[in-house]
Amino acid sequence: MSYATINPYSGETVATFPFATDDEVRKALDDAQSAFEAWRKTPFAERAAVMRKAAEILRKEKSEYARLLTLEMGKVTAEAEAEVDLSADIFDYYAKHAEAQLAPRKLDVDPSTKGEYKLLAEPLGVLLAIEPWNFPYYQVARIIAPQLSAGNTLLLKHASIVPQSAQAMQKLMLEAGLPAGAFTNLFATRDQLELIINDVRVRGVALTGSEKAGQVVATQASQALKKATLELGGNDAFVVLADADLDKTVKWGVFGRHWNGGQVCCSSKRMIIVDELYDRYREKYVKGVEGLKAGDPFDSATTLAPLSSQEAADQLKARIAEAVKHGATATEVGPKVPETGAFVQPTILENVGLDNPARYWEFFGPVSMLFRAKDEEDAVAIANDTPFGLGGSVFTSDLKHGEEVARKISTGMVFVNHPTMVKADIPFGGVRNSGFGRELLDLGIKEFVNHKVVGVADIDGDF
């Protein structure tokens, strides 16, 4: 697939972009390595100034940056502007905290071990970031803000349907004062990605995307002996206990499943409701979805966006049909979506049995799987019956008990009385088929550094 901006609401092809040539890729590698040799020595204060400036530009030009998100992948305006703000928050976070997070740490060694020992965090070098289309700025910011702050340099291979957003991020960093070559967007081919991963100067790969893409990239990285982090799919459980405040829970359920058009790895995809509340929750949930408004994402009144592309919409419809073929019940709900554009009618899937493969799929769009749990124990069992392990949530009036239940759910993130939360100062990542590694906070910045021990000892004789 070529790189192109195609408005998912109108279907109009706005702009196309040629693939990078092999010579352009090699030059980007040369430039990234040259930039690394200087950037790694740049004081933290200067790196922080670049991060702060990037945040300042994003906030100052929020409307223009947000417009590209709506144009390229159909994000409604309010959510597009929120993504710009979140990206700015991430740059600000590392401007403030990176130096302390990477400060040398004196090791508390046994007194019998003579000398002084420190643990240093040094940048690895050139990194490759492979990022998806659903959050074109945020996904990039959460890898480049920490890794540039650490002294690494990066090449970006963004999704083919958001090329202008990718270019905007490179332009942003140059305007913020980042040296040329330290962060370069490439309209790379899959073959060129393998070339980049195998280049001796590239020391790590960070991918956010599908399981299939993660398998390919992880294999290539491991064969090249390169560090990799993978942020893959999710099938988050939205567990509703018997004492939940139903009205509040339903509001969060509608939001948690339908924000960003339902195209979120940590969206509330599986709603697991204890038996005594199931029917009431379902009734209120259907009414809540009816309150959404589908339409032009540039219209401020729109709250239900089209999917990112017609291909994505067609694939989701095919998956719904396949789930029904295997015994599930599909009920279309919500406002009637436009017949043109990449829309999918919001759908509830029920009776998704243990023998239905759809039970273990990730539906990337406005599809809600509802499960009736016999009791709390059964709800937790259903929540953990998934190959994924990204996020999840528990709804209850007893916060202490909610935390106890959250601890029983096997994911990288669980929240009580809120869908999976995305913030600049909360780490992000999962387990099992949702990937490995963490982004954001100090966990993220330390993924691609050399944790080097320096010991200084003047010892006479044997150890």
C-alpha positions in Angstrom: 0.0 0.0 0.0 1.3 3.5 -0.9 1.3 6.4 1.5 -1.8 8.5 1.0 -4.2 10.8 2.7 -7.7 9.6 2.1 -10.5 11.3 3.9 -12.5 8.5 5.5 -15.7 10.5 5.6 -15.8 11.6 2.0 -13.5 8.9 0.4 -11.6 11.6 -1.3 -7.9 11.0 -2.0 -6.3 14.2 -0.8 -2.6 13.6 -1.4 -0.3 10.7 -2.2 3.4 10.3 -1.3 6.1 8.1 -3.0 7.9 5.4 -1.2 11.4 6.3 0.1 14.2 5.2 -2.1 16.9 3.0 -0.8 19.4 5.9 -1.1 17.1 8.0 1.1 16.9 5.3 3.7 20.7 5.0 3.8 21.1 8.7 4.1 18.6 8.8 6.9 20.6 6.1 8.7 23.9 8.1 8.1 22.3 11.3 9.4 20.8 9.6 12.4 24.1 8.1 13.5 25.9 11.4 12.9 23.2 13.2 15.0 23.5 10.6 17.7 27.2 11.2 18.2 26.5 14.8 19.0 23.1 14.5 20.7 24.3 11.9 23.2 26.7 14.5 24.6 24.1 17.3 24.7 23.3 18.3 28.3 19.9 17.4 29.7 19.0 21.0 30.0 19.3 21.5 26.2 17.4 18.4 25.4 14.7 19.5 27.9 14.4 22.9 26.1 13.6 21.1 22.9 10.9 19.0 24.5 9.4 22.1 26.1 9.4 24.0 22.8 7.7 21.1 21.1 5.0 21.1 23.7 4.6 24.9 23.4 4.2 24.7 19.6 1.6 21.9 19.8 -0.5 23.9 22.2 -0.1 27.2 20.2 -1.0 25.5 16.9 -3.4 22.9 18.3 -6.2 23.5 15.8 -3.9 23.0 12.8 -2.4 19.9 14.2 -5.8 18.5 15.1 -7.2 19.2 11.6 -4.7 16.7 10.1 -5.9 14.0 12.4 -9.5 14.5 11.4 -8.6 14.7 7.7 -6.4 11.6 7.6 -8.1 9.1 10.0 -11.5 10.7 10.9 -10.9 11.6 14.5 -13.6 14.0 15.7 -12.4 17.5 16.4 -12.7 17.4 20.2 -10.8 14.1 20.4 -8.2 15.3 17.9 -7.5 18.4 20.0 -7.3 16.3 23.1 -4.7 14.1 21.5 -2.6 17.2 20.6 -2.8 18.3 24.3 -1.8 14.8 25.5 1.2 14.7 23.2 2.2 18.1 24.5 1.9 16.8 28.1 4.2 14.0 27.3 6.9 16.3 26.0 6.5 18.5 29.1 6.7 15.4 31.3 10.1 14.3 30.0 11.4 17.9 29.9 10.8 18.0 33.7 11.7 14.4 34.7 14.1 12.8 32.3 17.3 14.0 34.0 16.3 12.7 37.4 15.0 9.4 35.9 18.4 8.7 34.2 20.6 10.1 37.0 23.5 7.8 38.1 22.5 5.6 41.0 24.9 4.5 43.7 24.6 0.8 44.3 24.1 -0.3 47.9 26.6 -3.2 47.8 27.6 -5.4 50.6 30.3 -3.7 52.9 32.7 -6.5 52.1 32.7 -5.4 48.5 35.4 -2.7 48.4 35.0 0.4 46.4 32.1 2.4 45.0 29.7 1.2 42.3 27.3 3.2 40.2 24.6 2.3 37.7 24.6 4.6 34.7 21.9 5.0 32.0 23.5 5.7 28.6 21.7 6.0 25.3 22.0 3.0 22.9 22.0 4.8 19.6 19.7 4.9 16.6 16.2 3.5 17.1 13.4 2.6 14.7 9.8 3.5 15.7 7.0 1.8 13.8 3.7 3.4 14.7 0.0 3.0 13.9 -2.7 5.3 12.6 -5.2 5.5 15.5 -3.3 8.1 17.5 -0.9 9.6 14.9 0.7 12.1 17.3 0.4 10.5 20.7 1.9 7.2 19.6 4.9 9.0 18.2 5.3 11.4 21.2 5.3 8.5 23.7 8.4 7.0 22.1 10.3 10.0 20.8 9.9 12.2 23.9 11.6 9.8 26.3 14.1 8.4 23.8 15.3 11.8 22.5 15.4 12.9 26.1 17.7 9.9 26.8 20.0 10.9 24.0 19.0 8.4 21.4 18.0 9.3 17.8 15.1 7.9 15.9 13.7 6.9 12.5 10.0 6.8 12.1 8.0 4.5 9.9 4.4 5.7 10.4 1.1 4.1 9.1 0.6 4.6 5.4 -2.8 6.4 5.9 -1.4 9.2 8.0 1.6 10.5 6.0 0.9 14.2 6.7 0.7 13.6 10.4 4.0 11.9 10.2 5.5 14.8 8.4 4.0 17.2 10.9 5.8 15.4 13.7 9.2 15.7 12.0 8.5 19.4 11.2 7.5 19.9 14.9 10.8 18.6 16.2 12.9 20.6 13.8 11.0 23.8 14.8 11.5 22.9 18.4 15.3 22.9 17.9 16.1 19.3 17.5 19.3 18.8 15.3 18.6 17.6 11.8 18.9 13.9 11.5 18.0 13.2 15.1 14.4 12.4 14.1 13.5 11.5 10.6 10.2 10.3 9.1 10.6 7.8 6.3 7.9 6.6 3.9 9.6 3.2 4.0 8.6 -0.1 2.4 8.5 -3.4 4.4 11.7 -4.5 2.7 13.4 -1.3 3.8 12.3 -1.9 7.3 14.2 -5.1 7.3 17.2 -3.3 5.9 17.0 -0.7 8.7 16.6 -3.3 11.4 19.6 -5.2 10.2 21.8 -2.0 10.0 24.5 -2.3 12.6 23.9 1.3 13.7 20.3 0.6 14.7 20.2 -0.6 18.3 16.5 -1.0 19.0 13.0 -1.2 17.5 9.7 0.0 19.1 6.5 -1.1 17.5 2.9 -0.3 18.2 0.5 -2.3 16.0 -1.1 -5.6 15.3 -0.1 -9.0 16.5 0.9 -10.0 13.0 3.1 -7.0 12.6 4.6 -7.6 16.0 5.5 -11.2 15.2 7.3 -10.1 12.0 9.2 -7.2 13.6 10.1 -9.2 16.7 11.5 -12.0 14.6 13.6 -9.7 12.5 14.8 -7.8 15.6 15.7 -11.0 17.5 17.6 -12.4 14.5 19.5 -9.1 14.3 20.1 -9.2 18.1 18.3 -5.9 18.6 16.2 -4.9 21.6 12.5 -4.6 20.8 9.4 -3.4 22.6 5.9 -4.3 21.3 2.6 -2.6 22.1 0.0 -4.7 20.4 -3.7 -5.3 20.5 -6.1 -5.6 23.4 -9.5 -7.0 24.4 -10.1 -5.1 27.6 -12.6 -6.3 30.1 -15.2 -3.8 31.5 -16.4 -5.7 34.6 -19.6 -4.5 36.2 -20.2 -5.8 39.8 -23.5 -6.0 41.5 -23.1 -2.8 43.6 -22.0 -0.6 40.6 -23.6 2.8 40.1 -25.4 1.8 37.0 -26.0 5.3 35.4 -22.3 6.3 35.9 -21.1 2.9 34.7 -23.2 3.0 31.5 -21.8 6.5 30.7 -18.3 5.2 31.0 -19.2 2.1 29.0 -20.5 4.1 26.1 -17.4 6.4 26.2 -14.9 3.5 26.8 -16.1 1.6 23.8 -16.8 4.4 21.3 -14.1 7.0 21.7 -11.9 7.3 18.7 -14.5 5.4 16.8 -13.8 2.3 18.9 -10.4 2.1 17.4 -8.3 2.0 20.6 -6.2 -0.9 21.8 -7.3 -0.3 25.3 -11.0 0.3 24.5 -13.6 -1.4 26.7 -14.3 -4.2 24.2 -15.7 -6.9 26.5 -18.5 -5.8 28.9 -18.8 -8.5 31.6 -21.9 -7.8 33.8 -23.0 -9.9 36.7 -26.3 -11.6 36.1 -28.5 -9.5 38.4 -27.6 -6.3 36.6 -27.2 -7.6 33.0 -30.6 -6.7 31.6 -30.8 -3.3 33.2 -27.2 -2.5 32.1 -28.0 -3.6 28.5 -31.1 -1.5 28.3 -29.4 1.6 29.6 -26.3 1.0 27.4 -28.4 0.8 24.3 -30.0 4.1 25.1 -26.6 5.6 25.8 -25.3 4.5 22.4 -28.5 6.0 20.8 -27.3 9.3 22.2 -24.2 9.4 19.9 -24.3 11.4 16.7 -22.6 9.9 13.6 -21.5 12.3 10.9 -18.8 14.5 9.6 -15.9 14.4 12.1 -15.2 18.1 11.3 -18.7 18.9 12.7 -18.4 19.7 16.4 -21.7 18.0 17.1 -20.4 14.6 15.8 -19.5 12.1 18.6 -19.3 8.9 16.5 -16.6 9.0 13.9 -16.1 6.9 10.8 -13.4 4.2 10.9 -10.0 5.2 9.6 -10.5 3.7 6.1 -13.1 1.9 4.0 -10.9 -1.2 4.2 -11.0 -1.1 8.0 -14.8 -0.8 7.9 -15.2 -3.7 5.4 -12.9 -5.9 7.5 -14.9 -5.2 10.7 -18.2 -5.9 9.0 -16.8 -9.2 7.8 -15.7 -10.1 11.3 -19.1 -9.4 12.7 -20.6 -11.7 10.1 -18.1 -14.4 11.0 -18.9 -14.1 14.7 -22.6 -14.6 13.8 -21.8 -17.6 11.6 -20.2 -19.2 14.7 -23.3 -18.7 16.8 -23.2 -15.1 18.2 -26.2 -12.8 18.2 -25.6 -9.4 16.6 -27.9 -6.4 17.3 -27.4 -3.1 15.6 -27.9 -0.2 17.9 -27.4 3.6 18.1 -28.0 6.3 15.5 -28.3 5.3 11.9 -24.8 5.9 10.4 -24.3 7.5 7.0 -24.4 5.2 4.0 -21.3 6.9 2.6 -18.0 7.0 4.3 -16.1 4.4 6.3 -18.9 3.9 8.9 -19.9 0.8 10.8 -23.2 0.7 12.6 -22.6 0.2 16.4 -23.3 -3.4 17.1 -23.7 -5.5 20.3 -22.5 -9.1 20.1 -24.0 -11.6 22.6 -24.1 -15.3 23.1 -20.4 -15.5 22.1 -19.8 -19.0 23.3 -16.6 -20.7 24.4 -16.5 -22.5 21.0 -16.8 -19.2 19.1 -13.4 -17.9 17.9 -14.8 -14.4 18.0 -14.7 -14.6 21.8 -11.0 -14.1 21.5 -10.8 -11.6 18.7 -10.1 -7.9 19.0 -13.0 -5.9 17.2 -11.4 -2.6 16.2 -14.4 -0.4 15.9 -17.9 0.2 17.5 -18.6 -3.4 18.4 -19.4 -4.3 22.0 -19.3 -7.9 23.3 -21.6 -8.4 26.2 -21.1 -11.3 28.6 -23.5 -12.4 31.4 -21.5 -13.5 34.4 -23.0 -15.8 37.1 -21.3 -13.9 39.8 -18.1 -11.9 40.6 -15.9 -15.0 40.5 -17.3 -15.9 37.1 -16.8 -12.3 35.9 -13.1 -12.4 36.8 -12.7 -15.8 35.0 -14.3 -14.4 31.8 -12.1 -11.3 32.1 -9.0 -13.5 32.2 -10.2 -15.8 29.4 -8.3 -14.0 26.6 -5.0 -14.2 24.8 -4.6 -10.5 25.3 -3.6 -8.6 28.5 -3.5 -4.9 27.9 -6.0 -3.0 30.1 -9.3 -3.4 31.9 -11.6 -1.9 34.4 -13.9 -2.8 37.4 -17.0 -0.9 38.4 -18.3 -1.0 41.9 -19.4 1.3 44.8 -16.8 -0.3 47.1 -13.5 1.1 46.0 -11.4 -1.1 48.3 -13.1 -4.2 47.0 -12.8 -2.9 43.5 -9.0 -2.8 43.9 -9.0 -6.3 45.2 -10.9 -7.5 42.1 -8.6 -5.4 39.9 -5.6 -7.3 41.3 -7.2 -10.6 40.1 -7.4 -9.4 36.5 -4.2 -10.4 34.5 -3.3 -7.3 32.4 -0.8 -4.5 32.3 -3.3 -1.9 33.5 -6.6 -2.1 35.5 -8.6 0.8 36.7 -11.5 1.0 39.1 -14.6 3.0 38.0 -12.9 4.3 34.9 -12.1 2.7 31.5 -8.4 2.2 30.8 -6.8 5.6 31.3 -4.1 7.2 29.1 -2.1 10.0 30.7 1.4 11.4 30.3 2.4 10.2 33.8 0.9 6.7 33.8 2.9 3.9 32.2 1.4 2.0 29.3 1.8 -1.6 28.2 0.5 -5.2 28.5 1.3 -8.9 28.7 0.8 -12.0 26.6 -0.4 -11.2 23.1 -0.6 -7.5 24.0 3.2 -7.3 23.8 6.1 -6.6 26.1 7.9 -3.6 27.3 6.5 -0.4 28.7 6.1 3.2 27.5 5.9 6.4 29.4 7.1 7.3 32.9 10.6 6.1 34.0 9.8 2.6 32.7 9.6 3.9 29.1 12.7 6.0 29.1 14.8 3.1 30.4 13.7 0.7 27.7 16.4 1.8 25.3 19.4 2.7 27.5 22.5 0.8 28.5 22.3 0.1 32.2 26.0 0.2 32.8 27.8 -0.6 36.0 30.9 1.5 36.8 32.9 0.2 39.7 35.8 2.1 41.2 37.9 0.0 43.6 41.5 0.1 44.8 41.9 -3.4 46.2 45.1 -5.1 47.2 45.5 -8.8 46.7 42.8 -11.3 45.8 39.0 -10.8 46.0 
